[in-house]
Amino acid sequence: LIRSCVPNPFNPATEIRFSLSRSGLVDLSIYALNGRLVCTLEHEQMDAGPHSVIWYGTDASGRAVSSGTYIVSLRAGKRTLSRRIMLLK
């Protein structure tokens, strides 16, 4: 599902590219390494095919997060995939 996060490491933004084999509910979220939810980028129905979402290194309140490693989690249907990304300031 997740094809790439470009650039990685990133500053100030990264593009999360993914592809869906079928339409359905998608939950795309960013987590800290300790499992804390940083923000939800998408939680909506999406069509099958390629998609991309940009994360600007901010939390759910719009505040800049600190440098470090984060987990991109993509849930679509019964599948969940994750990828590590690194924000460098």
Biopython code that builds the backbone (N, CA, C, O; Angstrom):
import numpy as np
from Bio.PDB.StructureBuilder import StructureBuilder

atoms = [
    (1, "LEU", "N", (0.802, -1.196, 0.000)),
    (1, "LEU", "CA", (0.000, 0.000, 0.000)),
    (1, "LEU", "C", (0.847, 1.263, 0.000)),
    (1, "LEU", "O", (0.711, 2.090, -0.902)),
    (2, "ILE", "N", (1.728, 1.435, 1.001)),
    (2, "ILE", "CA", (2.579, 2.625, 1.030)),
    (2, "ILE", "C", (3.723, 2.405, 0.049)),
    (2, "ILE", "O", (4.524, 1.484, 0.213)),
    (3, "ARG", "N", (3.792, 3.242, -0.955)),
    (3, "ARG", "CA", (4.855, 3.103, -1.952)),
    (3, "ARG", "C", (6.117, 3.819, -1.517)),
    (3, "ARG", "O", (7.215, 3.277, -1.648)),
    (4, "SER", "N", (5.973, 5.051, -0.991)),
    (4, "SER", "CA", (7.166, 5.799, -0.588)),
    (4, "SER", "C", (6.792, 7.009, 0.236)),
    (4, "SER", "O", (5.646, 7.459, 0.227)),
    (5, "CYS", "N", (7.769, 7.525, 0.944)),
    (5, "CYS", "CA", (7.676, 8.793, 1.649)),
    (5, "CYS", "C", (8.870, 9.604, 1.165)),
    (5, "CYS", "O", (10.016, 9.266, 1.461)),
    (6, "VAL", "N", (8.606, 10.666, 0.425)),
    (6, "VAL", "CA", (9.666, 11.398, -0.259)),
    (6, "VAL", "C", (9.621, 12.867, 0.122)),
    (6, "VAL", "O", (8.554, 13.470, 0.006)),
    (7, "PRO", "N", (10.686, 13.471, 0.560)),
    (7, "PRO", "CA", (11.957, 12.837, 0.916)),
    (7, "PRO", "C", (11.876, 12.194, 2.299)),
    (7, "PRO", "O", (10.954, 12.458, 3.070)),
    (8, "ASN", "N", (12.844, 11.360, 2.592)),
    (8, "ASN", "CA", (12.965, 10.729, 3.896)),
    (8, "ASN", "C", (14.446, 10.452, 4.126)),
    (8, "ASN", "O", (15.024, 9.607, 3.441)),
    (9, "PRO", "N", (15.068, 11.141, 5.066)),
    (9, "PRO", "CA", (14.595, 12.123, 6.029)),
    (9, "PRO", "C", (14.074, 13.386, 5.343)),
    (9, "PRO", "O", (14.384, 13.661, 4.183)),
    (10, "PHE", "N", (13.263, 14.156, 6.105)),
    (10, "PHE", "CA", (12.628, 15.326, 5.513)),
    (10, "PHE", "C", (12.686, 16.539, 6.431)),
    (10, "PHE", "O", (12.860, 16.422, 7.644)),
    (11, "ASN", "N", (12.536, 17.694, 5.820)),
    (11, "ASN", "CA", (12.367, 18.973, 6.495)),
    (11, "ASN", "C", (12.048, 19.987, 5.407)),
    (11, "ASN", "O", (12.912, 20.197, 4.555)),
    (12, "PRO", "N", (10.938, 20.608, 5.357)),
    (12, "PRO", "CA", (9.903, 20.648, 6.384)),
    (12, "PRO", "C", (8.727, 19.725, 6.104)),
    (12, "PRO", "O", (7.837, 19.613, 6.947)),
    (13, "ALA", "N", (8.689, 19.049, 4.935)),
    (13, "ALA", "CA", (7.519, 18.242, 4.580)),
    (13, "ALA", "C", (7.942, 16.981, 3.849)),
    (13, "ALA", "O", (9.016, 16.921, 3.250)),
    (14, "THR", "N", (7.073, 15.968, 3.908)),
    (14, "THR", "CA", (7.285, 14.741, 3.154)),
    (14, "THR", "C", (5.986, 14.349, 2.463)),
    (14, "THR", "O", (4.900, 14.559, 3.003)),
    (15, "GLU", "N", (6.101, 13.787, 1.285)),
    (15, "GLU", "CA", (4.935, 13.325, 0.535)),
    (15, "GLU", "C", (4.797, 11.821, 0.730)),
    (15, "GLU", "O", (5.706, 11.056, 0.408)),
    (16, "ILE", "N", (3.660, 11.411, 1.254)),
    (16, "ILE", "CA", (3.382, 9.994, 1.498)),
    (16, "ILE", "C", (2.575, 9.486, 0.309)),
    (16, "ILE", "O", (1.438, 9.905, 0.092)),
    (17, "ARG", "N", (3.169, 8.589, -0.449)),
    (17, "ARG", "CA", (2.521, 8.056, -1.656)),
    (17, "ARG", "C", (2.054, 6.633, -1.374)),
    (17, "ARG", "O", (2.798, 5.813, -0.837)),
    (18, "PHE", "N", (0.810, 6.359, -1.748)),
    (18, "PHE", "CA", (0.276, 5.022, -1.525)),
    (18, "PHE", "C", (-0.719, 4.680, -2.621)),
    (18, "PHE", "O", (-1.199, 5.551, -3.347)),
    (19, "SER", "N", (-1.011, 3.409, -2.721)),
    (19, "SER", "CA", (-1.932, 2.931, -3.741)),
    (19, "SER", "C", (-2.932, 1.978, -3.100)),
    (19, "SER", "O", (-2.572, 1.166, -2.247)),
    (20, "LEU", "N", (-4.179, 2.082, -3.513)),
    (20, "LEU", "CA", (-5.240, 1.223, -3.006)),
    (20, "LEU", "C", (-5.702, 0.280, -4.106)),
    (20, "LEU", "O", (-5.949, 0.707, -5.234)),
    (21, "SER", "N", (-5.817, -0.994, -3.781)),
    (21, "SER", "CA", (-6.277, -1.965, -4.772)),
    (21, "SER", "C", (-7.793, -1.922, -4.950)),
    (21, "SER", "O", (-8.320, -2.362, -5.971)),
    (22, "ARG", "N", (-8.494, -1.382, -3.936)),
    (22, "ARG", "CA", (-9.950, -1.224, -4.041)),
    (22, "ARG", "C", (-10.402, -0.030, -3.227)),
    (22, "ARG", "O", (-9.698, 0.407, -2.317)),
    (23, "SER", "N", (-11.548, 0.491, -3.540)),
    (23, "SER", "CA", (-12.116, 1.617, -2.806)),
    (23, "SER", "C", (-12.456, 1.194, -1.386)),
    (23, "SER", "O", (-12.765, 0.031, -1.124)),
    (24, "GLY", "N", (-12.396, 2.165, -0.467)),
    (24, "GLY", "CA", (-12.758, 1.849, 0.905)),
    (24, "GLY", "C", (-12.302, 2.922, 1.869)),
    (24, "GLY", "O", (-11.717, 3.933, 1.478)),
    (25, "LEU", "N", (-12.585, 2.677, 3.143)),
    (25, "LEU", "CA", (-12.202, 3.602, 4.194)),
    (25, "LEU", "C", (-10.700, 3.530, 4.428)),
    (25, "LEU", "O", (-10.137, 2.446, 4.577)),
    (26, "VAL", "N", (-10.060, 4.686, 4.458)),
    (26, "VAL", "CA", (-8.616, 4.779, 4.664)),
    (26, "VAL", "C", (-8.354, 5.608, 5.914)),
    (26, "VAL", "O", (-8.957, 6.663, 6.114)),
    (27, "ASP", "N", (-7.451, 5.118, 6.745)),
    (27, "ASP", "CA", (-6.994, 5.863, 7.913)),
    (27, "ASP", "C", (-5.481, 5.994, 7.775)),
    (27, "ASP", "O", (-4.756, 5.002, 7.859)),
    (28, "LEU", "N", (-5.011, 7.211, 7.564)),
    (28, "LEU", "CA", (-3.582, 7.492, 7.430)),
    (28, "LEU", "C", (-3.187, 8.384, 8.598)),
    (28, "LEU", "O", (-3.626, 9.529, 8.699)),
    (29, "SER", "N", (-2.345, 7.840, 9.486)),
    (29, "SER", "CA", (-1.986, 8.551, 10.713)),
    (29, "SER", "C", (-0.493, 8.525, 10.941)),
    (29, "SER", "O", (0.226, 7.670, 10.423)),
    (30, "ILE", "N", (-0.045, 9.492, 11.735)),
    (30, "ILE", "CA", (1.350, 9.593, 12.138)),
    (30, "ILE", "C", (1.426, 9.310, 13.634)),
    (30, "ILE", "O", (0.649, 9.857, 14.417)),
    (31, "TYR", "N", (2.370, 8.449, 14.028)),
    (31, "TYR", "CA", (2.569, 8.092, 15.434)),
    (31, "TYR", "C", (4.007, 8.367, 15.848)),
    (31, "TYR", "O", (4.928, 8.271, 15.037)),
    (32, "ALA", "N", (4.186, 8.709, 17.117)),
    (32, "ALA", "CA", (5.518, 8.783, 17.703)),
    (32, "ALA", "C", (5.982, 7.348, 17.955)),
    (32, "ALA", "O", (5.173, 6.420, 17.945)),
    (33, "LEU", "N", (7.275, 7.170, 18.178)),
    (33, "LEU", "CA", (7.794, 5.826, 18.406)),
    (33, "LEU", "C", (7.222, 5.179, 19.665)),
    (33, "LEU", "O", (7.189, 3.953, 19.765)),
    (34, "ASN", "N", (6.773, 5.986, 20.625)),
    (34, "ASN", "CA", (6.191, 5.423, 21.843)),
    (34, "ASN", "C", (4.725, 5.027, 21.658)),
    (34, "ASN", "O", (4.079, 4.603, 22.616)),
    (35, "GLY", "N", (4.188, 5.160, 20.436)),
    (35, "GLY", "CA", (2.820, 4.755, 20.138)),
    (35, "GLY", "C", (1.792, 5.861, 20.249)),
    (35, "GLY", "O", (0.621, 5.641, 19.940)),
    (36, "ARG", "N", (2.197, 7.049, 20.681)),
    (36, "ARG", "CA", (1.274, 8.178, 20.811)),
    (36, "ARG", "C", (0.875, 8.683, 19.426)),
    (36, "ARG", "O", (1.721, 8.886, 18.555)),
    (37, "LEU", "N", (-0.431, 8.882, 19.240)),
    (37, "LEU", "CA", (-0.926, 9.433, 17.980)),
    (37, "LEU", "C", (-0.517, 10.895, 17.876)),
    (37, "LEU", "O", (-0.841, 11.695, 18.754)),
    (38, "VAL", "N", (0.190, 11.246, 16.816)),
    (38, "VAL", "CA", (0.605, 12.630, 16.571)),
    (38, "VAL", "C", (-0.496, 13.366, 15.811)),
    (38, "VAL", "O", (-0.896, 14.462, 16.203)),
    (39, "CYS", "N", (-0.981, 12.770, 14.737)),
    (39, "CYS", "CA", (-2.068, 13.368, 13.965)),
    (39, "CYS", "C", (-2.641, 12.339, 13.001)),
    (39, "CYS", "O", (-1.995, 11.344, 12.672)),
    (40, "THR", "N", (-3.854, 12.594, 12.562)),
    (40, "THR", "CA", (-4.491, 11.798, 11.515)),
    (40, "THR", "C", (-4.554, 12.669, 10.270)),
    (40, "THR", "O", (-5.145, 13.749, 10.280)),
    (41, "LEU", "N", (-3.941, 12.188, 9.206)),
    (41, "LEU", "CA", (-3.901, 12.946, 7.956)),
    (41, "LEU", "C", (-5.140, 12.700, 7.099)),
    (41, "LEU", "O", (-5.644, 13.619, 6.453)),
    (42, "GLU", "N", (-5.620, 11.481, 7.094)),
    (42, "GLU", "CA", (-6.810, 11.127, 6.311)),
    (42, "GLU", "C", (-7.626, 10.110, 7.095)),
    (42, "GLU", "O", (-7.072, 9.200, 7.711)),
    (43, "HIS", "N", (-8.923, 10.268, 7.069)),
    (43, "HIS", "CA", (-9.863, 9.278, 7.599)),
    (43, "HIS", "C", (-11.123, 9.434, 6.774)),
    (43, "HIS", "O", (-12.067, 10.120, 7.168)),
    (44, "GLU", "N", (-11.119, 8.779, 5.614)),
    (44, "GLU", "CA", (-12.219, 8.971, 4.665)),
    (44, "GLU", "C", (-12.256, 7.851, 3.641)),
    (44, "GLU", "O", (-11.317, 7.065, 3.515)),
    (45, "GLN", "N", (-13.359, 7.797, 2.916)),
    (45, "GLN", "CA", (-13.500, 6.863, 1.802)),
    (45, "GLN", "C", (-12.617, 7.357, 0.658)),
    (45, "GLN", "O", (-12.604, 8.545, 0.338)),
    (46, "MET", "N", (-11.884, 6.436, 0.052)),
    (46, "MET", "CA", (-11.041, 6.784, -1.095)),
    (46, "MET", "C", (-11.240, 5.749, -2.197)),
    (46, "MET", "O", (-11.523, 4.580, -1.936)),
    (47, "ASP", "N", (-11.086, 6.206, -3.417)),
    (47, "ASP", "CA", (-11.189, 5.327, -4.571)),
    (47, "ASP", "C", (-9.917, 4.506, -4.728)),
    (47, "ASP", "O", (-8.862, 4.871, -4.209)),
    (48, "ALA", "N", (-10.025, 3.402, -5.444)),
    (48, "ALA", "CA", (-8.858, 2.591, -5.782)),
    (48, "ALA", "C", (-7.913, 3.422, -6.646)),
    (48, "ALA", "O", (-8.340, 4.320, -7.372)),
    (49, "GLY", "N", (-6.615, 3.104, -6.554)),
    (49, "GLY", "CA", (-5.630, 3.785, -7.369)),
    (49, "GLY", "C", (-4.603, 4.516, -6.537)),
    (49, "GLY", "O", (-4.587, 4.393, -5.312)),
    (50, "PRO", "N", (-3.742, 5.279, -7.195)),
    (50, "PRO", "CA", (-2.666, 5.982, -6.499)),
    (50, "PRO", "C", (-3.159, 7.250, -5.792)),
    (50, "PRO", "O", (-4.069, 7.929, -6.268)),
    (51, "HIS", "N", (-2.544, 7.550, -4.654)),
    (51, "HIS", "CA", (-2.869, 8.740, -3.863)),
    (51, "HIS", "C", (-1.584, 9.288, -3.256)),
    (51, "HIS", "O", (-0.579, 8.582, -3.162)),
    (52, "SER", "N", (-1.625, 10.541, -2.850)),
    (52, "SER", "CA", (-0.503, 11.105, -2.098)),
    (52, "SER", "C", (-1.035, 12.151, -1.127)),
    (52, "SER", "O", (-2.000, 12.860, -1.413)),
    (53, "VAL", "N", (-0.377, 12.229, 0.033)),
    (53, "VAL", "CA", (-0.733, 13.170, 1.084)),
    (53, "VAL", "C", (0.566, 13.772, 1.595)),
    (53, "VAL", "O", (1.559, 13.062, 1.753)),
    (54, "ILE", "N", (0.568, 15.061, 1.852)),
    (54, "ILE", "CA", (1.771, 15.720, 2.360)),
    (54, "ILE", "C", (1.626, 15.945, 3.855)),
    (54, "ILE", "O", (0.603, 16.448, 4.320)),
    (55, "TRP", "N", (2.661, 15.567, 4.611)),
    (55, "TRP", "CA", (2.704, 15.862, 6.037)),
    (55, "TRP", "C", (3.765, 16.930, 6.258)),
    (55, "TRP", "O", (4.905, 16.796, 5.812)),
    (56, "TYR", "N", (3.371, 17.991, 6.955)),
    (56, "TYR", "CA", (4.238, 19.137, 7.184)),
    (56, "TYR", "C", (4.917, 19.101, 8.546)),
    (56, "TYR", "O", (5.386, 20.135, 9.023)),
    (57, "GLY", "N", (4.980, 17.951, 9.175)),
    (57, "GLY", "CA", (5.676, 17.827, 10.454)),
    (57, "GLY", "C", (4.970, 18.533, 11.587)),
    (57, "GLY", "O", (5.612, 19.108, 12.466)),
    (58, "THR", "N", (3.632, 18.491, 11.571)),
    (58, "THR", "CA", (2.858, 19.133, 12.625)),
    (58, "THR", "C", (1.948, 18.117, 13.308)),
    (58, "THR", "O", (1.608, 17.078, 12.743)),
    (59, "ASP", "N", (1.564, 18.450, 14.547)),
    (59, "ASP", "CA", (0.647, 17.574, 15.271)),
    (59, "ASP", "C", (-0.799, 17.937, 14.937)),
    (59, "ASP", "O", (-1.048, 18.762, 14.058)),
    (60, "ALA", "N", (-1.747, 17.323, 15.634)),
    (60, "ALA", "CA", (-3.167, 17.537, 15.354)),
    (60, "ALA", "C", (-3.603, 18.975, 15.604)),
    (60, "ALA", "O", (-4.617, 19.415, 15.062)),
    (61, "SER", "N", (-2.850, 19.712, 16.419)),
    (61, "SER", "CA", (-3.171, 21.113, 16.706)),
    (61, "SER", "C", (-2.461, 22.088, 15.775)),
    (61, "SER", "O", (-2.644, 23.300, 15.883)),
    (62, "GLY", "N", (-1.645, 21.555, 14.853)),
    (62, "GLY", "CA", (-0.924, 22.405, 13.916)),
    (62, "GLY", "C", (0.428, 22.884, 14.416)),
    (62, "GLY", "O", (1.084, 23.688, 13.754)),
    (63, "ARG", "N", (0.856, 22.395, 15.588)),
    (63, "ARG", "CA", (2.167, 22.779, 16.129)),
    (63, "ARG", "C", (3.260, 21.892, 15.529)),
    (63, "ARG", "O", (3.058, 20.697, 15.314)),
    (64, "ALA", "N", (4.407, 22.490, 15.264)),
    (64, "ALA", "CA", (5.547, 21.739, 14.723)),
    (64, "ALA", "C", (6.000, 20.700, 15.744)),
    (64, "ALA", "O", (6.102, 20.993, 16.935)),
    (65, "VAL", "N", (6.269, 19.489, 15.272)),
    (65, "VAL", "CA", (6.781, 18.434, 16.145)),
    (65, "VAL", "C", (8.304, 18.498, 16.161)),
    (65, "VAL", "O", (8.916, 19.140, 15.308)),
    (66, "SER", "N", (8.902, 17.837, 17.125)),
    (66, "SER", "CA", (10.357, 17.861, 17.252)),
    (66, "SER", "C", (11.010, 16.906, 16.254)),
    (66, "SER", "O", (10.361, 16.022, 15.696)),
    (67, "SER", "N", (12.296, 17.105, 16.049)),
    (67, "SER", "CA", (13.065, 16.197, 15.203)),
    (67, "SER", "C", (12.965, 14.790, 15.765)),
    (67, "SER", "O", (12.861, 14.607, 16.978)),
    (68, "GLY", "N", (12.995, 13.815, 14.900)),
    (68, "GLY", "CA", (12.965, 12.431, 15.360)),
    (68, "GLY", "C", (12.341, 11.509, 14.340)),
    (68, "GLY", "O", (12.019, 11.908, 13.220)),
    (69, "THR", "N", (12.179, 10.268, 14.754)),
    (69, "THR", "CA", (11.593, 9.240, 13.903)),
    (69, "THR", "C", (10.119, 9.089, 14.238)),
    (69, "THR", "O", (9.732, 9.079, 15.407)),
    (70, "TYR", "N", (9.309, 8.973, 13.209)),
    (70, "TYR", "CA", (7.861, 8.818, 13.343)),
    (70, "TYR", "C", (7.409, 7.633, 12.503)),
    (70, "TYR", "O", (8.107, 7.202, 11.585)),
    (71, "ILE", "N", (6.234, 7.116, 12.828)),
    (71, "ILE", "CA", (5.662, 5.987, 12.095)),
    (71, "ILE", "C", (4.459, 6.473, 11.299)),
    (71, "ILE", "O", (3.539, 7.074, 11.852)),
    (72, "VAL", "N", (4.475, 6.208, 9.997)),
    (72, "VAL", "CA", (3.314, 6.449, 9.145)),
    (72, "VAL", "C", (2.521, 5.148, 9.138)),
    (72, "VAL", "O", (3.059, 4.097, 8.788)),
    (73, "SER", "N", (1.264, 5.207, 9.515)),
    (73, "SER", "CA", (0.414, 4.018, 9.552)),
    (73, "SER", "C", (-0.749, 4.204, 8.592)),
    (73, "SER", "O", (-1.483, 5.189, 8.673)),
    (74, "LEU", "N", (-0.909, 3.255, 7.690)),
    (74, "LEU", "CA", (-1.988, 3.298, 6.708)),
    (74, "LEU", "C", (-2.870, 2.069, 6.919)),
    (74, "LEU", "O", (-2.413, 0.934, 6.783)),
    (75, "ARG", "N", (-4.136, 2.306, 7.253)),
    (75, "ARG", "CA", (-5.115, 1.235, 7.389)),
    (75, "ARG", "C", (-6.115, 1.352, 6.267)),
    (75, "ARG", "O", (-6.713, 2.409, 6.063)),
    (76, "ALA", "N", (-6.299, 0.266, 5.537)),
    (76, "ALA", "CA", (-7.277, 0.220, 4.455)),
    (76, "ALA", "C", (-7.888, -1.177, 4.463)),
    (76, "ALA", "O", (-7.195, -2.173, 4.253)),
    (77, "GLY", "N", (-9.183, -1.233, 4.705)),
    (77, "GLY", "CA", (-9.829, -2.540, 4.828)),
    (77, "GLY", "C", (-9.272, -3.266, 6.037)),
    (77, "GLY", "O", (-9.233, -2.710, 7.134)),
    (78, "LYS", "N", (-8.844, -4.494, 5.847)),
    (78, "LYS", "CA", (-8.297, -5.298, 6.947)),
    (78, "LYS", "C", (-6.777, -5.235, 7.010)),
    (78, "LYS", "O", (-6.162, -5.922, 7.825)),
    (79, "ARG", "N", (-6.173, -4.427, 6.166)),
    (79, "ARG", "CA", (-4.703, -4.338, 6.110)),
    (79, "ARG", "C", (-4.214, -3.079, 6.796)),
    (79, "ARG", "O", (-4.816, -2.011, 6.687)),
    (80, "THR", "N", (-3.109, -3.231, 7.502)),
    (80, "THR", "CA", (-2.417, -2.087, 8.099)),
    (80, "THR", "C", (-0.947, -2.221, 7.748)),
    (80, "THR", "O", (-0.333, -3.264, 7.971)),
    (81, "LEU", "N", (-0.392, -1.148, 7.196)),
    (81, "LEU", "CA", (1.022, -1.121, 6.865)),
    (81, "LEU", "C", (1.631, 0.117, 7.485)),
    (81, "LEU", "O", (0.966, 1.139, 7.649)),
    (82, "SER", "N", (2.902, 0.014, 7.825)),
    (82, "SER", "CA", (3.563, 1.174, 8.419)),
    (82, "SER", "C", (4.960, 1.348, 7.834)),
    (82, "SER", "O", (5.554, 0.424, 7.278)),
    (83, "ARG", "N", (5.454, 2.569, 7.982)),
    (83, "ARG", "CA", (6.784, 2.903, 7.489)),
    (83, "ARG", "C", (7.373, 3.955, 8.411)),
    (83, "ARG", "O", (6.657, 4.833, 8.892)),
    (84, "ARG", "N", (8.655, 3.874, 8.656)),
    (84, "ARG", "CA", (9.342, 4.878, 9.483)),
    (84, "ARG", "C", (9.784, 6.048, 8.624)),
    (84, "ARG", "O", (10.263, 5.880, 7.503)),
    (85, "ILE", "N", (9.611, 7.235, 9.181)),
    (85, "ILE", "CA", (10.116, 8.447, 8.534)),
    (85, "ILE", "C", (10.866, 9.264, 9.580)),
    (85, "ILE", "O", (10.618, 9.136, 10.779)),
    (86, "MET", "N", (11.786, 10.103, 9.112)),
    (86, "MET", "CA", (12.594, 10.887, 10.032)),
    (86, "MET", "C", (12.522, 12.364, 9.681)),
    (86, "MET", "O", (12.770, 12.772, 8.546)),
    (87, "LEU", "N", (12.170, 13.160, 10.703)),
    (87, "LEU", "CA", (12.157, 14.605, 10.575)),
    (87, "LEU", "C", (13.461, 15.149, 11.146)),
    (87, "LEU", "O", (13.778, 14.917, 12.313)),
    (88, "LEU", "N", (14.218, 15.872, 10.321)),
    (88, "LEU", "CA", (15.471, 16.486, 10.757)),
    (88, "LEU", "C", (15.340, 17.989, 10.672)),
    (88, "LEU", "O", (14.962, 18.528, 9.632)),
    (89, "LYS", "N", (15.653, 18.673, 11.767)),
    (89, "LYS", "CA", (15.594, 20.131, 11.767)),
    (89, "LYS", "C", (16.986, 20.709, 11.879)),
    (89, "LYS", "O", (17.149, 21.929, 11.896)),
]
sb = StructureBuilder()
sb.init_structure("model")
sb.init_model(0)
sb.init_chain("A")
sb.init_seg("    ")
for serial, (resi, resn, name, xyz) in enumerate(atoms, 1):
    if name == "N":
        sb.init_residue(resn, " ", resi, " ")
    sb.init_atom(name, np.array(xyz, "f"), 0.0, 1.0, " ", f" {name:<3s}", serial, name[0])
structure = sb.get_structure()
